[in-house]
Amino acid sequence: MVGVWQQPEVNGRLGNPVYCRAQSELQRCEYRTAAGRNLPTQEVHQRIPTMGPDLSPYENFDVLYLYFDDTGRLKDWTPVVILP
């Protein structure tokens, strides 16, 4: 997918990102998929802003940072790893 897929194609595979923020010349988007599988996050597990910090992604989901250039093309990705 890196260097080939556009953001709409990635969204079709992983679901919508939780957020996207500018980072240097790239845009970093956080995606959460069901733990151990590449399935979009269920709506019931989406963060509700009034409910405080959302810690569930690190227990129930694989959290990925995907980086897109200004044309929306996927340039890089990194997993979020929480060390004990």
Secondary structure, 3 states (H helix, E strand, C coil): CCCCCEHHHHHHHHCCCCEEEEECCEEEEEEEEECCCCCECCHHHCCCHHHCCCCCHHHHEEEEEEEECCCCEEEEEEECCCCC
